[in-house]
Amino acid sequence: MFFEGSEKKVELIVEPTLGSLRSFGRAFWTDIVALAKADIISVISNDQCDAYLLSESSLFVWDKRLVIITCGLSTLIDSLIAVIDHIGIANVAFVSYQRKNEYLAHLQASTFADDISQLRQKIPGKACRIGHLDSHHHFIFTSEKAAELASNDTTSELLMYHISGPLAQYLISENQSEQKICQLLQLDTLFAGFDYDCHLFSPLGFSVNGIKGDRYFTIHITPQEQSSYVSVETNVDVNAADNPIAVQLLALLQPISWDTIGFNTPIKAGAGSHNVCLAYCSYPIVENYHVHFSHFQQVDTEVLNPELM
């Protein structure tokens, strides 16, 4: 069994003069995610955010911002174009479109180049690749207009490949439960006080969204043995001395390699005697607002088994 865990992501900030995105309602967002070939599974809300758990990852909607993450064979660019058309280009304060390289790229409906060709017909911007072309890498498009980006506006992404250890083994075992996975991930400790919503997919896979005020986190796990992948995204400080979330998740999931992507925040998750940083870059979106990328790998030798075909 294979599922494409590699994700596409949209972040959109609207002008202050536009009404609340949350007022569009569930029916509107159902139609939007359907354009990406996804469905809404469930939703949790608080005074500041609606968090939708999707069949293909997550959607978070605040009054003036939204984040959509999709995986599999999703066509997220169609969702983004539809949102822009609905609110009007003049109401877009900032937009970014991000796409990780896929394992089976030939099965996708489009390439990143195809996607930004569509997007540039709506909004001017610049695009780049971060990471080596022959390894894990990421494509990012950002609009030229970025007036609403603030220095304290940060997002952290931790992307882990080929997880191992007891938690990884449980994630491919029979008779799993959502409660047990949340317990093993130590969510009540790492994200104390958050309300969260999770879903266990069949035969394998797990997703969880969490919100607390305007803070959010989401974790998506594709645990297949030949190409396991875990993505974590949050606007919580993952480097806090009293709760180093990124370091603790790496210890729990024991990936062979991992990427960190910090929007205006370097992520301290990898320096150590058993790990090596293979690549790093800092990419400016605008002055004083950078994307920090690092690719890490364990230094211990991995023993591989040949896969019969």
C-alpha positions in Angstrom: 0.0 0.0 0.0 1.3 3.5 -0.8 -0.2 6.9 0.0 1.4 10.2 -1.1 2.0 12.0 2.2 3.8 14.9 0.6 1.8 18.1 1.1 0.7 21.3 -0.6 0.0 24.3 1.6 -1.7 27.7 1.2 -1.6 30.6 3.6 -3.6 33.6 2.8 -4.0 36.9 4.7 -6.8 39.3 3.8 -7.0 43.1 4.0 -8.4 44.5 7.3 -11.3 46.0 5.4 -12.7 42.6 4.3 -15.2 41.0 6.6 -14.4 37.8 8.5 -13.5 34.7 6.6 -15.2 32.7 9.3 -18.5 34.3 8.3 -18.4 32.4 4.9 -19.6 29.3 6.8 -19.1 25.5 6.5 -20.9 25.1 3.2 -18.5 27.5 1.5 -15.5 25.8 2.9 -16.9 22.4 1.9 -17.1 23.5 -1.7 -13.6 25.0 -1.5 -11.9 21.9 -0.2 -13.9 19.8 -2.7 -12.0 21.6 -5.4 -8.8 20.1 -4.0 -10.5 16.6 -4.0 -10.9 16.6 -0.2 -13.8 16.4 2.2 -14.4 17.8 5.7 -14.5 15.1 8.3 -15.1 17.2 11.4 -14.6 20.7 12.8 -13.8 22.3 16.2 -14.0 26.0 17.0 -13.2 28.6 19.6 -13.6 32.4 19.7 -10.8 33.0 17.2 -10.4 30.0 14.9 -12.3 27.2 13.1 -10.2 24.0 12.6 -11.5 21.6 9.9 -10.1 18.1 9.8 -10.0 17.0 6.2 -9.8 13.7 4.4 -6.6 15.1 2.9 -5.1 17.0 5.9 -6.4 20.3 7.4 -8.0 23.7 7.0 -7.8 26.5 9.6 -9.9 29.7 9.3 -9.4 32.9 11.3 -11.1 36.2 10.7 -8.3 37.5 8.5 -6.2 34.4 7.7 -6.6 30.9 6.4 -4.2 27.9 6.2 -5.1 24.9 4.0 -2.9 21.8 3.9 -3.6 18.9 1.6 -1.8 15.7 0.6 -2.4 12.7 -1.7 -3.4 13.6 -5.2 -5.1 16.9 -4.1 -5.4 19.9 -6.4 -5.0 22.6 -3.9 -4.2 25.3 -6.5 -7.9 25.1 -7.6 -9.1 25.8 -4.1 -6.7 28.8 -3.8 -7.9 30.3 -7.1 -11.5 29.9 -6.1 -10.9 31.7 -2.8 -9.1 34.6 -4.5 -11.9 34.9 -7.1 -14.5 35.0 -4.3 -12.9 37.7 -2.1 -11.3 39.7 -5.0 -7.6 40.2 -5.7 -7.7 43.7 -4.0 -8.6 42.0 -0.7 -5.5 39.7 -0.7 -2.9 41.2 1.6 -0.5 38.2 1.3 -0.5 34.7 -0.1 2.0 31.9 -0.1 1.7 28.6 -1.9 4.0 25.8 -0.9 4.5 22.3 -2.3 6.8 19.5 -1.2 8.3 17.2 -3.8 6.2 14.0 -4.3 7.5 10.5 -4.2 5.3 9.6 -7.3 5.1 13.0 -9.0 3.9 11.5 -12.3 0.6 10.7 -10.7 -0.1 14.4 -9.7 -2.6 16.4 -11.8 0.0 19.3 -12.1 3.5 20.4 -11.3 4.5 23.3 -9.1 5.4 25.2 -12.3 1.9 24.5 -13.7 0.4 25.8 -10.4 2.2 29.0 -10.2 1.6 29.7 -13.9 -2.1 29.8 -12.9 -1.5 31.8 -9.8 0.6 34.5 -11.5 -2.3 35.2 -13.7 -4.0 36.5 -10.6 -1.2 37.8 -8.3 2.4 38.7 -9.1 5.0 37.0 -6.9 8.3 35.2 -6.7 9.0 31.5 -6.4 11.9 29.4 -5.4 13.0 25.8 -4.6 14.7 25.1 -1.2 16.6 21.9 -0.7 18.5 19.7 -3.2 16.7 18.7 -6.3 17.8 15.0 -5.9 16.6 14.9 -2.3 13.7 16.2 -0.2 12.9 19.7 -1.4 10.2 22.3 -1.3 8.8 24.9 -3.6 7.5 28.2 -2.3 5.6 31.0 -4.1 5.0 34.3 -2.2 3.1 37.3 -3.4 4.9 40.6 -3.9 2.3 42.2 -1.7 3.2 41.2 1.9 2.1 44.2 3.9 0.5 42.1 6.7 3.6 40.1 7.6 4.8 41.0 11.1 8.1 40.1 12.8 6.2 38.1 15.5 4.1 36.3 12.8 5.9 32.9 12.9 5.1 29.4 11.7 7.2 26.2 12.3 7.1 23.1 10.1 8.8 19.8 11.1 8.8 17.2 8.4 10.0 13.7 9.3 10.9 10.8 7.0 11.3 7.1 7.8 10.2 7.1 11.4 11.3 4.3 13.8 11.0 3.1 17.3 8.1 2.0 19.5 5.7 4.7 18.4 6.4 4.0 14.7 5.7 0.3 15.3 2.4 1.1 17.0 1.3 3.2 14.1 1.5 0.2 11.8 0.0 -2.3 14.2 -3.5 -3.7 14.4 -6.2 -2.5 16.8 -4.9 1.1 17.1 -7.0 3.8 18.8 -7.0 7.6 18.5 -6.8 7.9 22.3 -3.6 5.8 22.5 -1.9 7.6 19.6 -2.6 11.0 21.2 -1.2 9.6 24.5 1.9 8.3 22.8 2.4 11.6 21.0 2.2 13.3 24.5 -0.2 15.9 23.1 -1.5 16.9 26.6 2.1 17.8 27.5 3.4 19.3 24.2 0.3 21.3 23.6 -1.1 21.8 27.1 -4.6 23.4 27.2 -5.4 22.9 23.5 -8.7 21.5 22.3 -7.9 18.9 19.6 -9.7 16.8 17.1 -8.3 13.6 15.6 -9.0 10.9 13.1 -7.6 7.5 12.5 -7.7 6.4 8.9 -8.1 2.9 7.5 -6.0 0.9 7.0 -3.3 3.3 8.2 -2.8 7.1 8.8 -3.6 9.6 11.6 -4.4 13.3 11.6 -5.0 15.7 14.5 -5.8 19.4 14.7 -5.5 21.5 17.9 -6.5 25.1 18.7 -6.1 27.4 21.7 -7.0 31.0 21.2 -5.3 32.0 18.0 -2.7 29.3 18.4 -2.9 26.1 16.3 -1.1 22.9 15.6 -1.7 20.0 13.2 0.1 16.6 12.8 -0.4 14.2 9.9 1.1 10.8 9.9 1.5 8.5 6.9 3.2 5.4 8.6 3.7 3.1 5.7 6.9 1.2 6.3 8.6 1.9 2.9 8.0 5.6 3.0 6.7 6.8 6.3 6.2 10.5 6.7 5.1 12.8 9.5 4.3 16.5 9.2 3.9 18.9 12.1 2.9 22.6 11.7 2.2 25.1 14.4 2.4 28.8 15.3 3.4 27.9 18.9 7.1 28.4 19.8 8.6 25.0 19.2 12.0 26.1 20.7 10.8 27.1 24.2 13.3 26.0 26.8 10.6 24.6 29.1 8.8 22.8 26.3 11.0 22.2 23.3 8.3 20.7 21.1 10.4 20.0 18.0 13.1 18.2 19.9 10.6 16.1 21.9 8.7 15.0 18.7 12.0 14.0 17.1 12.8 11.8 20.2 9.4 10.2 20.0 9.3 9.5 16.3 13.0 8.8 15.7 13.1 9.7 11.9 16.1 8.8 9.8 16.0 12.3 8.3 13.9 15.4 8.6 13.4 19.0 7.4 12.7 22.1 9.4 11.0 25.1 7.8 10.6 28.2 10.0 8.8 31.2 8.8 10.6 34.0 10.5 11.9 31.6 13.2 14.9 29.2 13.0 13.9 25.9 14.4 16.4 24.3 16.9 15.8 20.6 16.2 18.7 18.6 15.0 22.1 19.7 16.3 23.6 16.7 18.2 26.2 14.0 18.3 24.0 11.5 16.4 22.7 14.0 13.7 24.2 16.1 11.0 22.8 19.1 9.2 23.3 18.4 5.5 21.9 21.6 4.1 20.7 25.0 5.3 19.4 28.2 3.7 17.7 31.5 4.8 15.4 32.9 2.1 14.0 36.5 2.5 10.3 36.9 1.6 10.5 40.6 2.4 13.0 42.6 4.4 13.4 41.3 8.0 11.1 38.3 7.2 12.9 35.1 6.3 12.2 31.4 5.6 14.7 29.2 7.4 15.2 25.7 5.9 17.4 22.9 7.2 17.7 19.2 6.3 19.0 16.8 8.9 20.0 13.2 8.9 21.0 10.6 11.5 24.7 9.7 11.3 24.1 6.1 12.3 24.1 3.6 9.4 20.7 2.4 8.2 20.4 -1.2 7.4 18.2 -1.7 4.3 16.3 -4.7 3.0 15.8 -5.2 -0.7 12.3 -4.7 -1.8 11.1 -7.4 -4.2 9.2 -6.2 -7.2 
